[in-house]
Amino acid sequence: MIHILAISAHRPRQLLAGTTFALIALAAPHLARAEELTAAEKKIICADRPTCQVTQVTAAGKGAKGEKLRVADLVFGLADIPDYFPQEGCHSTEESLENMDKVDGGREIWLLADDARPVKLLPLCNDGYGSAMMGYDDIEIGDNRLTHTQSGGSAWRWDTATTFQLSPLALVGESNCSYHNAAPETGELTVVDRRTLEARAYAPAPRKDWSEAEIGCPVVTPDFAKPLDPQPEADVVAGYAVPMPFDVDPSPLPEGTTLGTCGLVVRSDGSKGFLIYGKAAATSDAAEMRVIAETGKSLLIQVRDPLAVAAMKAGAGASWIKQPHVEIWTAAEGALPESDSEQVPEKQYFQHGIGLDGSVNVGAGKPAALPKVVSWQAKDEEGRDITVLRVSWEDEAALIYGLGVVYSQAEGGKQVRLVATAPIKKNKPLYLPGIWHNSQDESGAPGGACEFSGDSHQLDL
């Protein structure tokens, strides 16, 4: 692995488990002599930009077809700065980071694979990335892998990392961290396996005393081959973020849509999600719930429960809690206690119970308004009976403070088990993750894909 950074001090980044990089720290791009490109490669990469300077060419192992992979790192003079960069210039070299008056025309990372035409992976312009002017770009290169980490912000700091497979080119992982630089317990880290579209979110465990908490995001090493541990670490809480697969101007899908292979999945046999109450169901009796955020204020929830019909008959006329149902937990910011300035403001939590018939009930908390629910019956991709619920709110901010979705499986007129996307204990969330918003990477590298029915049959993410 070769490690090329553009500032000397930074926090550790999060990578997918199983991705190995042997850390070798080099200087930031500083216009030193680099391995020579061929004349044809340099002509394509530099084009008609006379200030183009190749600062580093790094071996990146072999591709899927045995091709030799290399990564070229380029810096340009201000005269060649593109229109989409800030025209006052960038800080792409060690020298310009040390002297903020020294600017350049930006930085580009290119992929070269034997005789194939070079591909521009990343156009970069470090303009400070926020008012704190502490931004950096960090490139790590391994065997058929490249990870780009970027950091910036002001009082609110952020740190993102994207990991690419170079051949065939694909975005395989990403992480996003944000925290307030002066406030404990504000850090949240979301790590996504773009091959499976699973997003896991982590936050500091709540404390009563701020003086015991640290500033920043949790440091974890996710292993997507294993489910999240139902017993959280002492200092970290975790949950599964509900995905919003639509990148631009999302709108509700047509009624009758089924989620197919799309969405966050939980199962009442305990194989996926948190089993927060009761014993795991036998495989033949297990319920499955899939959920996506179709917009910022509406969810699509698909339920397949082989026990539901009999359970609804057995629980007819009983409390909604004893009927098969979906529970949705949302949150709002609470007020800071006036009596003790070192205490953390406790969030307000709201619980809605949604029957498979679309009925809406209030559980915990006092929500200002109830969501609207539309339901329909359908068949899943294997021809099994399912119920789909669209749950939507008028308030644009209804879901922004966290979201947990639970399926309650009933049997014989009783609630027998609960499986959830978030850790919930004694009917109170320990943590509610945010929604993961899918975005197309600017490199154009594809991520994973899923299939659903509706106005389109395949969604490439």
N, C-alpha and C positions, 0 to 999 in steps of 0.2 A: 504494500500500500504506500502511496505517496500522499502526503498531507501538505496542501498548499493553502496558506492562510493570508488574510489581508489585515490582520491586527493581532497583536501578540497575546492578549489576555481575553478569555471568554469562558462562559460556562459550558459544561459538557453537554453534547447533543444526545438525542435519543435515536437509536437505530433499531431496526427490526432484529429480533432474536435470530441468531444463526447467520447474521451478516458480520463477517470478521474483517477488521482493518487493523493491520499492524502499524502502529503510530510512528511515523517518521516526520518530524517537524522540519519544514524547509522555510526559508525566508519568504516573505510576501513577494508577489510579482515585482521585480525591480530592474527589469530590462537587462538581465544578465544574458550571456551567450547561451542559446538553447540548441538542442538537437535540431539539425536541419530538416526542414520539410522539402519535399520535391518541388520543383519549379511549378508543376501543374497544381499541386495542393495549395501552394502559397498564392498562386494567381486566383484560384477560386475563393479562398478564404479572405484574402486582403482586398480582392476586386480592385476598384479604382480608388483606393484610400491610401494615399502616399505615406501617411503617418503610422500605418500598421506595423506593429513590432511584436514578434513572437517571443514571449518571455519564457515559455516552458513547453516542452512536448514530453508527455509521460506515457509509458507503457501501461496498458490496462488489461493485460492478459489476452485470452483468445475468446472469440465469439462462438455462437451456437454451431457455426459451420467450420470452425477451426481457423477463422480469419484472425489476423493479428490486429489488435485494437490499440489505438493511441488516442490521447486527449491533448489538444493544443490549447494553450492559454495565451490570449492576445490582449494588448493594450493599445489604445489609439490616442492620437493627439487631439486637442480641442478643435482643430480645424475640421476633423472628420466626425464630430459628434452627431449622431442621428437625431432626427426631429422628435422622436419619442422620448428622448432623455432631456432632463433639465438643461437648458442652454447655458446656464452659468458654469456647468462642468461637473465632473465626477472626481472621486478620490479612489483610484484603482490600484495604486502602488503604495509601497511602504513609505516612500519619500513624501507622497502627497498626503498620507495620513498623519505623518509627523509635522508637515507644514501645510495647514489647511488653506493657505493662500495659493498653493500649487494645485492646479486642477488639470484634468485630462478629458479625453473624449469617450471614456468608458472602457469596458472590458468585455470580452467574448470568450466563451468556452465552446470548442468545436470537437466533434467526434470524427475520427478517421479510422477506416476499416479497409485495409488492403487497397484494392483498386476501386472501391465504391466511392461515389461522390461524397465529399465531406458534408457533415450535417452540423448546423449551428444548434447547440443545446441550450445555451444560456446567454442572453445579453444582460450585462450587469452595469449599473451605475450607482455607486455608493455616494449618495449626496448627504450622508450622515444618517439616513434612514430615521428621521425624527429630530425633534428640537434638542435632544441631549447630545447629538452629534457623536454618538458612540457606536454607530453601525459598523458592521463588518460582513464580508462574504468569506466563506470557508469552503474549499473544495477538497474532498477526500476521494482518492482513486484506489480501487481494489481490483481484483480479478473479475472482469465483466461487470463492474459496479462503479457508480459515481454517486456521492452524496454531497448535496449543496446545502449548507447551513447559512442562514441569514439572520441577523439580529439588529434590533433598533428600538425606537420609541423615545418617550420622554419620561414623565412620571410613571406612566404605564409602559412597561418594557415587554417586548415580544421576541420570540426566537422560533424560527421555523426551519425544518429540515426536510428535504425531498431526496429519496434514494431511487436511482435509476438502474435498471438492467440495461446494458449497452447493446447487446445483441441477443435476440431481436429487441429493439428499443422499446422499453416499457417502464412506466412509473410503478414501482413495486411497494413503496412505503413513504409515509410522510408523518411528521409530528409538528404540533403547534403548542407553544407555551406562551402564556401571558401572565403578568403579575404587576402589582403596584410596587414601585421601588421603595415606598416608605410605609407600607401597610402589610402586616403579617396576614396569613390565611387568605390572601387574594389570588395565589398562584393556582393555575389549572393547566394541566397537560393533556392533550389529546393525541393519541398515536393510532395511525390507520394502516392496516394491511390492505393496500390497493388491489391485491390479487383476489381477495375474498370480500373486500368492501366492508370489513369489520372495523369499527372505531371504538377504542377504549379510552375512557377519560379518567384522570387521576387528580386528586386535590388533597391538601393537607387535612388531616383529621381535625374536627372541631375541638377547640380548647376554650376553657372559660377565661383563661388569663393570657392576654396578648404577649406578655413578657416571656412566655415559654415557647412561643412560636417563632419560626424562621421566615425570612422574606425570600420569595422565589418559588419555583415550581418543584413538585416532587421529583426525585431522582429514582427512576424505576427501569427495569429491563423487561419489557413485555415479552411473553412467549405465547404467540397466537396458536400454537399447537395444543395449548391447555386452556381450559376455561378460567375465568377469574376466580380467585380463592374466595369462598363465601365468608371466611374469617379474615377481615382486612388486617393489614399490618398496623402496628400501634400508631404510626404517624401518618399513614396514608389511607384514604378511602378511594374506591374505584367503582366504576359502573360502565355500562355499554351505552354509547351515544346513539340516539336514533338518527339514521341518515336522511338527509334531504338530497335526493339524487339529481335534482334539476338545477342547472347552473345559472340560467338566464331567464328572468321573468317567469317564475314558476306559476302555474295555474292549476286548479283542481282537474283531476282526470275524469273522464266520462263515467257516469254511473254504470255499473256492471263490470268495471275493471277488477281483475284479480292480480295479486302481486307476484305470482309465479315464484321465481327464484330471487326476487328483489326483497329487500327489507331486512331489518334486524330480526333474528329468530330466537324465541325462547320456547322450551318444551317442558311439560310437567313431569317428564321422567328424570329431570335433573341434568340432562346432557347439555343443555344450553340455557344460559340465564341463571338467575339466583332462585333457588327453591327456598322461599322465606317462611313457608308454613306447611306443615304436614309432611307425609312421607312420599317419596317419588312414586309415580304411577308405573304400573307394568307397561312395557313397550306397546302392547296391543290397546291399552286404554289411554295412552298419552295424548294430551292436547298439544297443539302447536299454534303459536301466535306469531304472525309477522307484522311488522309496523314500519312505516316510513312517514316522514314529514313531507307532504306533497307541496305545501307552501309554508311560510313562516308562522302561520296561525291555523293550520289544519293538518290532521293526521289521517292516514288510511291504515286501518287495523284489520287484519284477516285472521279468522279463528277457525281452526278445524278441531272439533272435540267429539270423539266417538261416544262420549257419555252424555252429551248435552241434551238430546231429546228426552231420554229417560229421566235426567236430572230435573228438567223443567216441569215434567209431569209430576214427579215426586214432590217438588217444591212449590207447586201451584198454590198461590195465595199466601205464601210465606214471605218473609223479609227478602229484599233484593240480595242481601248478603248470602242467603242460603241458595240462591239461584246461580247458575253459571253466569259470569259477567266479567267485564274488563274494568280495571281501576286505573285512573289516570291521576298522577300526582304532579302538581305544578307548584311554583313558589313565587314569593314576592319578598323584596327586601324589608326587613324589620327596622325598627328605630334603635339607635344606640341608647342603652340604659343610662339615665342621667346620674344614677347613684354611684357608678363605678366606671370611670373612663377607660379602664384597662380591660373591660369585658368586651367580647365580640358581639356585635348586633346579631340577634338570632333571627333567622329567616321565618317568614310565615309560610305554612304549607297548606295546600288545598287538595282534597281528595274527592274525585267524582267517580261514582259507580255507573257504568254504562251496561245496560242489559243487552243481550243478543237481539232483542226486539227493537233496540234503539232508545229505550227509556233511559232517562237521566236522573240520578240520585246524588245527593250531597252526603259525603262521609265526613271527613275531618275538615276543620276550618270553616270560614265564612266567605266564600268567593263572592266577588261583586256581581258576577253574571254567570249564567250557565252556558255551556257550549250547546251548539245545535248538532244533532246527530241524524244522519241518514243511513239506513242499512239496506243491504240486498243479499239475496242468496245466490250462490254460484257453485261451480265445480272447479277444483284446483287442477293443476297440470297432470295429476294422476286420476282425475275423474271422481275425486272424493268430495262430499258435501262440505261447503264452507259458508261462513257468514262474513261479510265485509262491512265494516263500519267506517263512515266518514264523520270525524269529530272536528268541528270548526268553531272558532271563537271570533267575535267581533273585534276584540281588543288586539291590536297588532303586537302588543308586548306580552300576551298571555303566556307564551312559552319561553321567553328569553332568560328567565332566571333558573331554569332547570326543568327537566322532564323525566318522569319515570312511568312506565307502563307495566301493568300487572294483569295476569290472567288468573281468575279464581275458578277452579274446577270443583264442581259439586257432584254429590252422589247420595242418593237416598234422602234428599231433603236437607243435606248438610254441606257446609263448606269443608272440603277435605284437603285441599292444597292450594298454595299460591306460588306462582313463578313470575319473576320480575326482571326488568332491565336494569334496576338500580337496587342497591342495598337498603332494605327497609326492615327495621327492627321495632317490635312492639307498636306497630302501626304508626311509625314515624320514620321518615327518610334519614339515613345517615348522610346521604349525598345524592343530589340529582344532577346528572350530567347535562350539558347543553346539547343542542342539535348539531350534528356534523353536516356542514354545507359542502357538497361536492363542487369542486371547481376544476376546470380544464387547466392543466399546467401550460404555462406559456411556451414550453418547448414543443408542445403538440404530442408528446409521448402518450400513448394510450395507457389507461389503467385497466381495471377489471371490467366485466360486463355482466348484466343480469337480464332476465327475460320476464315480461309481464304481458297481460292482455289489455287491450284498450285501443287507443289510437296509434300505438306502435307496438311491435312485438319484441323488439330488442333494444335495450338501452345500454350504450357504451359509456362507461364512466371514466 
